[in-house]
Amino acid sequence: MSTLGRLITIHQPRRLEIGAGAAAKVGEWADFSTRTLIVATAATAPYAERLGLSGAVKVIDDVPAEPDLPAFESVLETARSFQPDLVVGLGGGSVLDIAKLVAALWNGKQSLPDVVGPNRVAGRTTPLVQVATTAGTGSEAGIRALVTDPETKSKMAVESPFLIADLAILDPELTYSVPPAVTAATGVDAMAHCVEAFTNIRAHDLIDGYARMGFALVGKYLKRAVEDGSDVEARAGMMLASYYGGICLGPVNTAAGHALAYPLGTRLSLPHGLANAIIFPHVLAFNQPVAALKTAEVAAALGLRDADSQDALKDAAFGFCRDLGIEMRLKAHGANADDLGCWAEEAHAIRRLMDNNPRDMSVADVHAIYKEAY
């Protein structure tokens, strides 16, 4: 059934630059800026020199992989002291999320808890540039930002059109140094965004188009990017796949896959991409009975052969991820079997995502998936 008659809203960056050397476009675009705050990590901060910025530049290089509220507030305090007229996110999804929130909140009266949820950000007056250095989250394309609550270990999710970038940069040269294991895991994360939006109960024909392009690019380029990190075509293809996934998140969002992945990040400290890769085969197969045609499209795009049944599909998708070099067993990552039940309850309670899933998933179903992944 067509969904073209259903109202959706899509927000995209006002300008996108993609291709080798695109990072230098930041300086050309930001000729108005005299005070630039760059939010980065120790690994991505050296790329600041490629942006071509002039004037006073302050680089924050210690954003953690899974930032919590105190980490965000530390960056916010630095921003308020520096008083930037431009904020640049330079890194992976966590960095880009922090940059979004800092640009929107540093010169206002709202705190992060004030803006958790949809459409609570009062506005933004500081321009925002997002420079992706991984191909996974698609955060540079989106209106959402996630920060961990240190007390509950849950994700504080902010959604607002005021978080969209004025300029997004996809420069494949900035991903050359990403290790193969990280390339693989973040690539599966990008694919999961597209697949979960594609099979979502809120799926829309327009977003289906972006999703199809996204997981097709993953099927074509992810293995190449893992095998040769300097393959510029593969790296650019994966950055575009990630960007498409970010577009999918806005009007549709993810579903059970990401809900199950979040406790693995907050409780087990797994990187977000790795957590999603571990969960991906299990949720793809779980949803297959109610999304057979779309799941078959995904399987074909990824080259998953003889995947008609749930078990065969799970095995094929598991093999796809494993063959990229991803360690798929939770036990190998330090998980304790006794914790799986609590994690299942926690994941099941993330209704903003679980309610999007095409097939109802009980706490027992979640627990079973965790045990299979263990």
C-alpha positions, -999 to +999 in steps of 0.1 A: +000+000+000+013+034-009+022+058+019+026+088-004-005+105+010+007+105+046+023+137+058+060+136+067+085+163+072+122+161+062+149+184+074+183+183+056+215+204+060+212+236+040+244+227+021+263+195+015+298+191+003+309+155-006+341+143-022+379+141-016+391+174-002+357+186+008+369+196+043+386+227+029+352+240+019+345+249+056+370+278+055+355+292+023+320+290+037+329+304+071+345+336+061+322+354+084+336+337+115+361+352+138+357+328+167+352+291+159+347+263+184+357+229+171+342+199+190+364+168+184+383+139+199+420+134+203+419+113+171+400+138+150+414+171+163+444+170+139+419+173+109+411+208+121+440+221+100+423+208+068+392+230+074+410+262+063+396+283+092+409+317+101+405+339+132+405+325+167+400+287+168+393+267+200+396+229+197+380+206+223+396+173+218+383+151+246+347+142+238+343+105+248+329+078+226+296+076+246+293+111+261+272+115+292+256+146+308+287+157+327+308+153+295+284+175+276+282+201+304+320+203+303+320+212+266+291+236+272+310+254+299+340+258+275+317+271+248+302+297+271+337+309+281+349+311+245+317+326+231+319+312+195+302+327+164+306+293+147+305+257+161+321+228+141+316+192+149+346+172+137+342+135+144+318+105+146+283+105+158+289+113+195+310+144+186+285+156+160+256+152+186+275+172+212+283+199+186+246+202+177+235+207+213+263+231+221+255+253+191+218+254+202+223+258+240+255+277+248+240+312+246+205+304+259+188+296+291+178+260+285+197+231+300+199+197+283+172+181+305+149+210+294+151+200+258+149+162+260+121+150+237+108+164+204+106+201+195+117+215+229+148+235+217+138+272+218+161+281+188+196+285+176+215+316+166+250+301+162+258+286+128+267+249+128+290+229+106+292+191+108+323+173+094+319+135+096+350+114+101+333+080+102+306+065+080+280+052+104+256+073+124+246+098+098+244+124+125+256+151+102+223+148+083+199+146+112+179+165+138+185+142+168+212+141+194+218+115+221+235+119+255+237+092+282+220+099+316+247+088+341+221+079+367+197+058+347+223+047+320+196+055+294+198+078+263+185+113+266+172+119+231+168+155+218+149+161+185+146+195+169+149+211+135+172+237+152+199+209+154+202+206+117+236+217+102+240+247+080+269+229+062+276+192+062+310+178+050+315+143+037+352+140+029+363+104+024+399+113+030+390+119+067+380+082+070+412+067+056+427+061+090+396+045+105+406+009+114+390-020+096+371-032+126+356+002+132+349+007+095+330-026+095+309-019+127+300+017+118+291+006+082+267-020+096+252+008+118+246+029+087+230-001+071+208-007+102+195+029+101+183+023+065+170-012+071+151-003+103+135+027+087+127+006+056+108-021+076+094+003+102+056+007+107+062+044+100+079+037+067+072+061+039+077+057+001+099+087+000+121+075+028+121+040+013+140+055-016+168+068+006+169+036+025+172+015-006+200+037-019+217+034+015+217-003+020+226-009-017+257+013-012+266-008+019+263-040-001+285-026-028+312-008-008+315-018+028+337-049+022+359-028-001+363-001+025+372-027+052+398-043+029+414-011+016+409+020+038+423+043+011+398+032-015+383+066-021+353+054-041+344+029-014+349+054+014+328+080-003+301+054-010+300+045+026+298+082+037+269+086+014+252+055+027+256+069+062+242+102+051+211+085+036+207+066+069+207+099+087+180+113+065+159+081+072+161+088+110+144+122+108+108+114+098+108+076+104+136+067+129+149+033+139+131+005+157+138-026+179+174-031+166+186+002+180+165-003+212+184-036+218+217-020+210+215+009+235+219-011+267+250-027+251+265+007+248+254+022+282+259-010+303+287-029+285+304+002+270+304-012+235+308+014+207+274+022+191+283+007+157+295-025+172+264-029+194+242-025+164+262-049+143+258-076+169+221-072+171+214-067+134+211-103+122+188-113+150+163-084+146+164-087+108+154-123+111+128-117+138+110-092+117+111-113+085+077-129+089+059-096+088+082-078+064+090-105+040+092-086+007+113-057+021+135-081+040+141-100+007+152-067-009+177-061+019+191-096+016+195-093-021+213-059-018+237-074+007+243-105-013+228-128+013+222-161-005+197-189+004+181-167+031+144-175+026+137-188+061+143-169+094+171-192+105+188-191+071+185-153+070+199-150+105+228-172+096+235-153+064+233-119+080+255-131+109+280-144+084+280-111+065+290-092+097+314-119+109+332-119+075+338-082+079+359-090+110+333-082+136+333-102+168+296-111+171+295-128+205+285-107+235+305-131+257+337-122+239+330-085+247+327-092+285+290-096+289+277-115+318+248-139+311+232-130+344+227-094+332+209-102+300+174-103+316+178-067+331+191-055+298+161-070+280+137-051+303+156-019+297+156-023+259+119-032+259+111+000+278+125+022+250+091+026+235+100+055+212+118+029+192+101-004+201+067+010+191+081+015+155+090-022+151+069-040+125+065-071+148+056-068+185+086-078+206+081-089+242+106-088+270+110-126+266+117-121+229+144-095+236+159-118+263+160-146+237+178-125+212+204-114+238+209-151+247+214-160+210+239-132+206+257-142+238 
